[in-house]
Amino acid sequence: MGNYRTKLRKAGFVEVGVNGGKTGGPGMASKGLKRPKRSEVNYLPEHPEGQNGNTLEAARQLLVEEMRKVNPSGTLIASKMDQTFSMRRREIVHAETPVKTLMERWPALFTERQVFAEFNRIATTDLQNNFYGAVDRYTPWFLTIFKSKKGIVGEKLDDLMQQINTGACMLMKPGHTYLLGC
């Protein structure tokens, strides 16, 4: 496998070149470069067919303008975010852009819908369903921990538990409504 990766790296595949080498030479990994985690599938993808840095930058600027609107178009934002994914990943991996700068350059990335979509682009996992599944799985355990707490925190949690037991507290998620403790 190492020989195959070496041949790919010499052929110019960026995906393999980023992760290879220890010297930090041209096309090789440098000491401070982030490496993909085990679950990252699309770590550093190539630009889409027929796209280059200039066309992707124009799409990014259109995306920023759309986010400034009072009612931005969700379909336009989703399509532009999909289109500019490779450019955004290169910024994050190579430049290690600070979050404040990312918020200015990619405002749509910080919406709930796009957080889930970006996680799906990187790890090909549905974060929303996994998260709500984990909440459902661990809720009874959390409730027993909340009941065992003492002091000021315990009093606040006890008030919350009273609301849950009377049915005044509901857990809402898209498409579902759960009445906790009813």
C-alpha positions in Angstrom: 0.0 0.0 0.0 2.9 2.4 0.8 4.4 1.8 -2.7 1.0 2.6 -4.3 0.7 5.8 -2.2 4.2 6.8 -3.2 3.3 6.4 -6.9 0.1 8.4 -6.5 2.0 11.2 -4.6 4.6 11.4 -7.4 1.8 11.5 -10.0 0.5 14.6 -8.2 -2.5 13.5 -6.3 -2.9 16.2 -3.6 -5.0 14.0 -1.3 -2.1 11.6 -0.9 0.6 14.2 -1.1 -0.7 16.1 1.9 -0.4 13.1 4.2 2.9 11.8 3.0 6.5 12.7 3.7 8.3 13.9 6.7 10.7 16.5 5.2 8.1 19.1 4.3 9.4 19.4 0.7 7.3 20.5 -2.2 4.0 18.6 -2.2 4.8 16.9 1.1 3.4 17.3 4.5 4.9 19.9 6.8 5.3 19.6 10.5 2.2 21.7 11.5 -0.2 20.4 8.9 -3.5 18.9 10.1 -3.9 15.3 9.2 -7.3 13.6 8.6 -9.0 11.9 11.4 -10.2 8.3 11.0 -13.7 9.3 10.1 -12.9 12.1 7.6 -13.7 10.8 4.2 -13.5 14.1 2.2 -10.4 15.5 3.9 -9.0 17.6 1.0 -11.1 17.0 -2.2 -10.2 18.4 -5.6 -12.1 21.3 -7.1 -15.3 20.3 -9.0 -15.0 19.6 -12.7 -14.7 22.9 -14.6 -14.2 25.0 -11.5 -11.1 26.9 -10.4 -10.2 29.2 -7.6 -11.6 32.3 -9.3 -15.0 30.8 -10.1 -15.3 29.4 -6.5 -14.4 32.8 -5.1 -17.2 34.3 -7.1 -19.6 31.7 -5.8 -18.4 32.4 -2.2 -19.1 36.1 -2.7 -22.5 35.4 -4.0 -23.1 33.2 -1.0 -22.0 36.0 1.4 -24.4 38.4 -0.4 -27.3 35.9 -0.1 -26.7 35.6 3.6 -27.0 39.3 4.1 -30.6 39.2 2.9 -33.5 39.1 5.4 -34.8 35.9 3.9 -31.9 34.0 2.2 -32.7 31.2 -0.3 -32.0 27.9 1.4 -31.6 26.0 -1.9 -29.2 28.6 -3.3 -27.1 28.5 -0.1 -27.0 24.7 -0.1 -25.9 24.5 -3.7 -23.2 27.2 -3.3 -22.0 25.5 -0.1 -21.7 22.2 -1.9 -20.0 23.9 -4.9 -17.4 25.7 -2.7 -16.6 22.8 -0.3 -13.2 22.0 -1.8 -12.1 25.7 -1.5 -13.4 25.9 2.1 -11.5 22.7 3.1 -8.3 24.0 1.6 -8.7 27.2 3.6 -9.3 25.3 6.8 -6.5 22.7 6.3 -3.7 24.7 4.8 -4.3 28.2 6.2 -5.7 27.2 9.5 -8.0 30.1 9.3 -9.3 31.5 12.7 -13.0 31.1 13.5 -13.6 34.8 13.4 -12.3 35.0 9.8 -14.3 31.9 8.8 -17.4 33.5 10.2 -16.8 36.6 8.0 -15.9 34.6 4.8 -18.4 31.7 5.2 -21.4 33.0 7.2 -23.7 30.2 6.0 -21.4 27.6 7.5 -22.6 28.7 11.0 -26.3 28.0 10.4 -27.7 24.8 11.9 -28.6 23.4 8.5 -25.2 23.9 7.1 -23.4 22.5 10.2 -25.2 19.3 9.7 -24.5 19.4 5.9 -20.8 20.1 6.4 -20.4 17.3 8.8 -22.1 15.0 6.3 -19.8 16.3 3.5 -16.7 15.5 5.6 -17.6 12.4 7.5 -20.5 11.0 5.4 -22.5 10.6 8.6 -25.9 12.1 9.5 -25.0 14.1 12.6 -28.5 15.2 13.3 -29.9 11.6 13.6 -26.9 10.4 15.5 -27.2 13.3 17.9 -30.9 12.9 18.6 -30.4 9.1 18.8 -27.8 9.6 21.5 -30.0 12.1 23.4 -32.8 9.5 23.4 -30.4 6.7 24.5 -28.8 8.7 27.3 -31.8 10.7 28.6 -32.7 8.2 31.4 -29.0 8.2 32.6 -29.0 12.0 32.6 -32.2 12.0 34.7 -30.7 9.8 37.3 -27.6 12.0 37.5 -29.7 15.1 37.8 -31.7 13.5 40.7 -28.5 12.7 42.6 -27.1 16.3 42.5 -27.0 18.3 45.7 -26.6 22.0 46.5 -27.6 25.0 44.4 -27.1 23.0 41.1 -29.3 20.2 42.6 -32.0 22.7 43.5 -32.1 24.1 40.0 -32.1 20.6 38.5 -34.9 19.6 40.9 -37.0 22.5 39.7 -36.4 21.4 36.1 -37.3 17.8 37.1 -40.5 19.1 38.6 -41.4 20.7 35.3 -40.6 17.5 33.5 -42.8 15.4 35.9 -45.7 17.8 35.5 -45.5 17.6 31.7 -44.6 21.3 31.3 -41.3 20.4 29.7 -41.2 19.0 26.1 -38.3 18.0 24.0 -38.9 19.1 20.4 -37.0 17.9 17.4 -37.9 18.1 13.7 -40.9 15.9 13.1 -41.2 14.7 16.7 -42.4 16.0 20.0 -41.6 14.1 23.2 -43.2 14.8 26.5 -40.6 13.9 29.1 -41.9 12.3 32.3 -45.6 12.3 31.2 
